Amino acid sequence: MPLFDHFQQMQAQHAMTTAMGTATQAIGTINKQMGTKQVMQTLQQFQKESMHMEMAEEALDDAFADEEVDQESDVIVDRVMAEIGLEQQTAVRSWCENSC
């Protein structure tokens, strides 16, 4: 049995070597067709655009995450709602006094 195992191992190594050779040829063909310089330029442009996107995202996050502004806005909204509530109560009272 050990001889059979050794034979199977040799066949597996041969299959792997053949596959690696085919993959190397395919990669070589792709490199010739694509042009390394163009690929590098495209990658650099992508990297620049990604950096711009990250900076814009951080700026938007900072703009919307300012808690002081949120608290100030809440105070203003509460004041306006309180004024509207008072005006509605006054209008209801005067309507009741006139209608009832």
C-alpha positions in Angstrom: 0.0 0.0 0.0 2.7 2.6 0.7 3.8 2.4 -3.0 0.2 3.2 -4.1 0.0 6.2 -1.7 3.4 7.5 -3.1 2.0 7.1 -6.6 -1.1 9.1 -5.8 0.9 11.8 -4.1 3.1 12.1 -7.3 0.0 12.4 -9.5 -1.4 15.1 -7.2 1.9 17.0 -7.4 1.9 16.7 -11.2 -1.7 18.0 -11.4 -0.8 21.0 -9.2 2.3 21.8 -11.2 0.3 21.7 -14.4 -2.4 24.0 -12.9 0.2 26.4 -11.6 1.8 26.6 -15.1 -1.6 27.3 -16.7 -2.4 30.0 -14.1 1.0 31.7 -14.7 0.4 31.7 -18.5 -3.0 33.3 -18.0 -1.7 36.0 -15.7 1.1 36.8 -18.2 -1.5 37.1 -21.0 -3.6 39.4 -18.9 -0.6 41.6 -18.0 0.3 42.0 -21.7 -3.2 42.9 -22.7 -4.0 45.4 -19.9 -0.8 47.4 -19.7 0.8 47.9 -16.3 1.0 51.7 -16.6 -2.7 52.1 -17.3 -3.6 49.8 -14.4 -1.4 51.7 -12.0 -2.9 55.1 -13.2 -6.4 53.7 -12.7 -5.5 52.4 -9.2 -4.0 55.8 -8.2 -7.1 57.6 -9.5 -9.3 55.2 -7.5 -7.2 55.8 -4.4 -7.6 59.6 -4.8 -11.3 59.4 -5.3 -11.6 57.1 -2.3 -9.7 59.6 -0.1 -12.0 62.5 -1.3 -15.1 60.4 -0.6 -13.8 59.6 2.9 -13.1 63.3 3.6 -16.6 64.3 2.4 -18.2 61.6 4.5 -16.3 62.7 7.6 -17.3 66.3 7.0 -20.9 65.3 6.7 -20.7 63.2 9.8 -19.2 66.1 11.7 -21.8 68.5 10.4 -24.7 66.3 11.5 -23.2 64.9 14.7 -22.7 68.3 16.5 -24.7 67.7 19.7 -24.7 71.4 20.7 -26.6 72.3 17.5 -29.0 69.5 18.2 -29.6 70.7 21.7 -30.1 74.3 20.6 -32.5 73.2 17.9 -34.5 71.2 20.4 -34.7 74.3 22.7 -36.0 76.4 19.8 -38.5 73.8 18.7 -39.8 73.4 22.3 -40.2 77.2 22.5 -42.1 77.4 19.3 -44.3 74.4 20.3 -45.0 76.1 23.6 -46.0 79.3 21.9 -48.3 77.5 19.5 -49.8 75.6 22.4 -50.6 78.8 24.2 -52.0 80.4 21.1 -54.2 77.3 20.5 -55.4 77.3 24.1 -56.2 81.0 23.8 -58.1 80.5 20.6 -60.1 77.6 22.1 -61.0 79.6 25.1 -62.1 82.6 23.1 -64.1 80.4 20.8 -65.8 78.7 23.8 -66.6 82.0 25.4 -68.1 83.4 22.1 -69.9 80.2 21.2 -70.9 78.7 24.5 
